[in-house]
């Protein structure tokens, strides 16, 4: 397959690209800044603005699936900058979702599949109560070392999910575990849908590497069409 990856130079995007290449797929790496281009096999680099439907539309040719790991700024080098940009403009996540859906709808292949890597805050702590709406949302952000002001960005991610849920396009939304970071590629994890997947210690966690494994599994064998899913150990 030819897998387009928006945000291919970010922490998650890099792992997704590596996993896809490991399995023999081709990559169209999509970034906002041409200075991010790298020389790697079976990879074509393109520039696009994820907030602009026309710009996205110009890079869709020949793709079998479009994966978005969009974050503002350069998360691979400066997470603090990503957090502050997200707090300043939480509406950009819904704007990006809308732009991608519009670009696909206007393309020669409106059935092109879209997989959006989103947030964990819209996962439900109990049926009908999302983490972001829980009274302890501030404490939960404290646990993972993120400023409490980031709550507005968590809601922004949920707004993007709601944009997708109103669409009849071929979309999937992949919420990471609440705790995600560098680690091992074990290939051993569990999947869920609307509630966090918790380990024996009650933690929702996964490595970037295993997250990438699960995403490429979903690319190859679709199970969550027009649905959200999540992951954890």
C-alpha atoms as one frame of an Amber mdcrd trajectory, in Angstrom:
protein
   0.000   0.000   0.000   0.913   3.658  -0.350   0.284   5.179   3.074   0.183
   8.947   3.402   1.279  10.189   6.825   0.563  13.751   7.910   3.086  14.639
  10.597   5.552  11.990   9.488   8.434  13.630  11.375   6.688  13.665  14.763
   7.150  11.165  17.559   4.198   9.001  16.555   4.467   9.672  12.820   8.069
   8.465  12.698   7.129   5.183  14.360   4.173   4.648  12.046   6.375   5.240
   9.008   9.032   2.844  10.327   6.447   0.136  11.018   4.879   0.543   7.584
   8.272   0.335   5.857   9.161  -2.705   7.935   6.112  -4.452   6.445   6.945
  -3.496   2.879   4.552  -0.593   2.340   5.385   2.670   0.587   5.163   5.983
   2.406   4.107   9.427   1.275   5.435  11.567   4.111   3.492  14.812   4.419
   4.885  17.734   6.377   4.287  21.484   6.536   8.003  22.279   6.241  10.224
  21.047   3.396  13.271  21.343   5.654  11.978  18.215   7.411  12.523  16.068
   4.304  14.785  13.069   4.885  16.422  10.557   2.594  14.889   7.160   3.314
  13.846   4.213   1.125  10.380   3.813  -0.370   9.380   7.277   0.834   8.089
  10.240  -1.150   8.035  13.592   0.638   5.368  16.235   0.053   4.426  19.554
   1.656   0.846  20.310   2.707  -1.051  22.434   5.191  -3.421  20.176   7.154
  -5.692  23.143   7.883  -6.292  23.808   4.163  -8.434  21.402   2.141  -6.998
  22.464  -1.228  -3.456  21.925   0.019  -4.313  18.444   1.314  -6.103  17.605
  -1.906  -2.912  18.100  -3.880  -1.111  15.265  -2.041  -3.838  12.597  -2.116
  -3.026  11.168  -5.532  -2.104   7.462  -5.479  -2.698   7.072  -1.726  -4.459
   3.984  -0.391  -4.948   5.469   3.066  -4.268   8.838   4.701  -3.055   8.792
   8.307  -3.035  12.045  10.276  -0.842  12.462  13.343  -1.258  16.232  13.202
   0.063  18.339  16.058   1.011  22.031  15.863   4.698  22.882  16.047   7.413
  20.238  16.121   6.561  17.703  18.806   9.601  15.586  18.057  11.841  18.418
  19.260   9.730  20.636  21.509   6.705  19.164  23.290   6.288  22.356  25.276
   5.758  24.322  22.075   3.104  21.828  20.920   1.285  22.145  24.239   1.275
  25.937  24.186   0.131  26.112  20.564  -2.667  23.634  21.334  -3.812  25.663
  24.328  -3.771  28.842  22.249  -5.853  27.382  19.409  -7.725  24.224  20.442
 -10.115  24.622  17.517  -7.400  23.654  15.046  -8.046  19.946  15.579 -11.645
  20.188  14.385 -10.475  22.509  11.604  -7.946  19.891  10.465 -10.542  17.117
  10.560 -12.915  19.227   8.471 -10.190  20.103   5.961  -9.156  16.471   5.496
 -12.739  15.312   5.026 -13.413  18.109   2.529 -10.229  17.276   0.612 -11.176
  13.616   0.361 -14.767  14.432  -0.650 -13.487  16.645  -3.477 -10.888  14.124
  -4.675 -11.333  11.595  -7.498 -11.454   8.911  -4.765 -13.947  10.110  -2.137
 -13.851   6.649  -0.523 -10.173   7.090   0.385  -9.653   5.933   3.944  -8.727
   8.427   6.669  -7.225   7.386  10.010  -6.866  10.168  12.567  -4.593   9.795
  15.577  -6.489  11.745  18.207  -6.542  12.207  21.951  -7.290  10.033  24.972
  -9.355  12.613  26.850 -12.600  11.722  25.069 -12.367   8.134  26.305 -15.012
   7.331  28.914 -14.113   6.795  32.582 -17.550   5.257  32.883 -20.364   4.994
  30.318 -21.380   8.482  29.269 -18.636  10.322  31.199 -15.525  11.242  29.219
 -12.235  11.792  31.011 -12.227  15.454  29.978 -15.575  15.947  31.730 -14.495
  14.205  34.938 -13.994  16.372  38.045 -10.433  15.023  38.340  -9.295  16.054
  34.836  -6.773  18.467  36.361  -5.243  15.751  38.516  -5.048  13.408  35.542
  -3.149  16.001  33.534  -0.843  16.479  36.526  -0.078  12.731  36.509   1.246
  12.837  32.959   3.104  16.120  33.430   0.925  18.351  31.266  -0.344  21.801
  32.367  -3.952  21.906  33.469  -4.602  24.603  30.864  -4.240  21.846  28.263
  -7.809  20.814  29.107  -9.038  23.100  26.324  -6.905  21.165  23.804  -8.300
  17.870  25.109 -11.745  19.226  24.340 -10.434  20.305  20.944  -9.483  16.714
  20.159 -12.974  15.593  21.134 -14.462  18.230  18.828 -12.427  16.693  15.987
 -13.821  13.259  16.805 -17.338  14.700  16.694 -16.614  16.209  13.263 -15.704
  12.734  12.030 -18.757  11.164  13.621 -20.988  13.469  11.575 -19.275  12.432
   8.335 -20.182   9.620   5.954 -16.551   9.307   4.816 -14.378   6.247   5.374
 -12.815   7.388   8.675 -11.291   5.810  11.783 -10.208   7.604  14.969  -7.416
   6.054  17.047  -7.135   7.298  20.629  -3.780   6.526  22.247  -3.448   5.371
  25.833  -3.374   8.166  28.411   0.345   7.560  28.882   2.310   7.112  25.655
   6.023   7.488  25.031   9.187   5.838  23.683   9.520   2.153  24.490   9.684
  -1.324  23.037   7.931  -2.863  20.077   6.447  -5.884  21.856   3.438  -6.555
  19.636   1.560  -7.483  22.829  -1.281  -5.117  23.679  -5.056  -4.994  23.902
  -7.551  -2.905  21.952 -10.752  -1.267  23.116 -13.284   1.224  21.847 -14.686
   3.942  24.085 -13.072   3.172  27.450  -9.349   3.244  28.283  -7.573  -0.111
  28.241  -6.038  -0.470  31.723  -3.159  -2.670  32.843  -2.934  -4.630  36.096
  -1.992  -1.425  37.945  -4.990   0.456  36.590  -2.850   2.513  34.202  -3.650
   3.342  30.582  -0.280   3.185  28.851   1.441   2.080  25.645   4.682   2.710
  23.766   4.868   4.704  20.550   6.221   1.554  18.918   3.274  -0.685  19.842
   0.834   2.094  18.976   2.357   2.086  15.481   2.005  -1.696  15.246  -1.702
  -1.465  16.060  -2.265   1.356  13.589  -0.635  -0.476  10.687  -2.586  -3.603
  11.675  -5.727  -1.503  11.213  -4.471  -0.193   7.868  -3.933  -3.740   6.613
  -7.067  -5.332   8.102  -9.746  -2.679   8.737 -11.925  -3.374  11.770 -12.954
   0.079  12.948 -14.599   1.785   9.981 -16.476   4.934  11.085 -15.546   4.095
  14.664 -13.039   5.044  17.331 -10.688   2.557  18.976  -7.944   2.699  21.568
  -5.052   0.663  22.924  -3.259  -0.291  26.132  -1.329  -3.032  27.858
